[in-house]
Amino acid sequence: MRESFDGIIIGAGHNALVLHAYLARAGLRVLTVERAALPGGGLATDENPRLPGFFHNSHSFFHRGITSMPWYRDHELERHGAVYIEPELNLALVRDDGRTLEWWLDVDRTLDSVASFSRRDARTLRGWIERFRPIVEKIVLPEAASPPLPAARRRELLARSALGREFLAVSDLSPLEFVAREFEHDTVRAGLLFFNGLREVDLRVRGFGHAIPALLAAGRGAQMCRGGSAGLARALVRAIDAHGGEVRCGVTPRRIAVRSGRAVGIELADGDAIDARFVVSGLDPWQTFVDLLGPDDVPHAVRERARAYRYNTLAPLFAVDLALAEPPRYAACEQRPELEQAFLVIVGLERFAQFDEIVRAHDRGSVVGAGGAGGAGAASGTVAWGACPTRFDPAQAPPGKHTAFLWEKVPFRLRGDPQSWHDERVRHGQRLLELWRHYAPNVDATNILDASFRSPLETVARLPNLREGDLLGGSFANGQVGHDRPFTGAGAYRAPVAGLYLTGSATHPGGNVTGLSGYNAAAVIAADLGVRRWWDASAVEELWAIL
């Protein structure tokens, strides 16, 4: 018999799994289909095929404030096996001269580190943290955890209150402009951009000047999942299973079935078909509106908007994954022994101007420092960051051994063609190892048991949702923000096809592992279906009306 469900979710990324868990517990019979062999998308932890027992997190690793997310609490994910670690020395920028700029969970220790470079900047930083705490609590966090408002209505509500007006004034800047205006010391400026901005948004985009003070004031540190990032995906699947939901992997959709203008199920690559009252796509706009919907199923203008969806040119990553006999030991530890326990470590960052150098290199399709000049240290201009997961979770390697990784932002179209990475991948990986060794001398042949290099080309092959290697799943430029994300007419998780919904990085609030797209989409779908919501969720419009 032909299968039928209340709903079908296409793609098993973390937002889709969060959404599924809510709908399953609400009593809906929902199926998630995923073409890959395992659920989770970027929540991937792979065993080294050459050295069993060593595990590498091949895409997502640093999860900011996951344990404070509403869905983490609602689904009791710790009961389902998710355990998070949040190291005290959360971030450290290691300079060429051995000095470090440190970001601690303890704000006072962070300010002391900033003051070692600039007392004025430390005072400024404290001021912004204090000013933005109520803004984060009453504006930033509620907005991210609510379906988005139309832009005009959003601005009208915020302009009514002093908090909202201050938020809007700062937001009208770009993160780059905010840092340049408010801070004076080159290292502090650079550190703020890379600590709290570069991994989150395009620092050049106006409308996001609030991103850095909001992240500072939120007090949410980078976290890691014990056992690897795939542990979060496993916990979400267990939460789904506990309420009768089903996740099927190794299943490739061929088409979203549309009848009389309404999505009614999916057709699979093997010829089977599955019916449903509604369909949710967790895929990027191109896959959803161009690949899976036919020209007769969706207006031509909608398909063109999907084709015009823009991706971040500064988001693709190059990765070095190492299996080690001992953890990286940074030379700076001689001056700052506590650096041994630093979680996220940045190397090569010395100057605020390096951001512009990276942008120019990306525009040329080249990699900073790849020309051979400048050596391996700060003069090369290369900026990279990484971690040694086994310092905090020894189970990710055999007893006494370690894993570590280093990431760098690189252009997807190297020299104008992504295929150039085939020839350049190993050479560039060796250059990045040389940079790492400059700061941590024991990252050498006697310590490295195995090394692997991953360019953006390999990332896209594994995770096609990250089109053009964009780990953030789409730019916030081009108006692709809030109610107009992914594009006008497809915001607030409702596609311009009846019965079809959207979730994932291409919807509000955007990329990174937050789960909030899935959380918000669950509220929208439940309301449309008249399903009683078992979880608490406040509409941001109601909250802002009483600011």
C-alpha positions, 0 to 999 in steps of 0.5 A: 500500500502507498504510505501516508503521513501527516507530514514529510520533512526533506533533509535531516539537518539539525533544524529539521530534527528539532522541528520533527521532535516537536511535531511528533510529540504533538501527536502528528505522524511525521517522516523525515527522509535524508539522502545521506547514510546518517542524520544530522547534516553538519553534525557529523563525527567520523572515525578515521578510516586509517586509524580506528578510534580517532574521531574527527568532527568534519563540519560543525564543532563549536556550538554557541550556547546550545544548552540554553536553547528552548528546544534543548530543554523542551526535548530533554536532550540530556536524557537522550544522551546529549552532554555539552562541555563549555571550557572556562577559557573559551577563546584565545588569540595567540599572537606572534610575540606570545601575548594572548587575548583571552575570552573567559566565561568569567567576564572579569577575567576577559576584561583583565585580558583586554586591559592588558592591551588597552584599559580604555577598550576594557572600559568600553567593552564593560560598558557595552556588555552592561548596556546590551544585556537588557537588549539581548534579553528583551530583543535579540533572543526573543526575535531569534526564537520567534517567527520573523515580523515584516520589516516595517512592523519590526522597525515600528515596534522597536522604535517605540522604546528606548531599548529598541531605539538603541538597538536599531541605532547600533544595528544600522552599522556593520559589525566592522564599523561598530568595532572600528568606531568603539575600540582603539587597540589593533589586537582588541579590534581584530580579536572582537571581529574574529571571536564574536563576528566572523563565524556568525555574519558577514562583517561588512553587512549593515544591519548587523552592527548589534551582532558583536555587542549582543554576543558579548552581552549574551554570555553564551560561550562556545560549547562542544558535544561529548562524543562529537557533534553527531551526539546532538543528532543522535539525541534528537533522533532518540527524542523523535523515536520516543514519540513515534516519529521516523527518520529514514536515511539513504532515501533520495527525493526526486520531486515534491508532489503538487496537486491542485496547487498544494504539496501533497507528498514526495516522489522518490528516486526509486519510483516510490511515492509517499503522501502527506498533508504537508511537506517541509523542505530543510534544503537550500532554496535552489534544491527546493524550488528548482530541483524538487518543484517542476515549472508547473508547480511553482510560479516562474518568478519564485524559481528565479528568486531561488536562483538569485539567492546569494551565498557568503563568499567569506564562509567556505572553510579549509580544514586540517584534521590531525591524529596526534600522539600528544596535544598541540603545545603552544609556545605562548604557554611559557608565558600563559600556562592556562593556555593549555586549557584554551578551547578555541585558539586563533593563530596568525591574527595580529592586525585589524587590517587583515580582515580587508586583506582576506576579503581582497584575496577572496575577491581575487579567488586566492588565499592569503599567504599562498604566494610564499612571501611572509613565512609561516608566522604573522607576516604571512597574513593567514588567520586560522582557528581550531581546537583539540577536542580530546583535551576536554573529551578523551573518548574521541581518541584512543587512551593517551592520544589526541585529535586536533583541527585547524580551520581557515576561510578560503575562496570556493572558486580558487583562481576562478574555478572550484576544481582548482582545489583538486590540485591545491588541497595538499599543498595548501594543507601543508602550508596551514600545518606550517603556520600551526607549527610556528605557534605550536612547535610540536605539531611536527612529524614525530607527533602527527600520526595522521593528517587529512585536508579538506577543501570547500569542494569536499564539503559541498560533495558531502553537504550539498545544502552548503552550496558554494561552500557557504557554511552559514547557508546563505548571505544576509545581504541582498535583503535575505534577512528576517521575514524576507529570508530566503526571499520575499514571499517565502519568509516565516517558514511558509513557502509560496505553495500551499502545504509546503513549509521551509526550515534550515539555514536559509530561513530566519534566524540563519546559519550556525547550529541554533536549532531556532529555525526548526523551533520557530517552524514548529510553532507556525505549522502547529498554528496552521494545522490547528494542532495544540502546542505542548510547548511554551513560545511567546510571539515577539510582537507581544513581547516588544509591545510592552518593552 
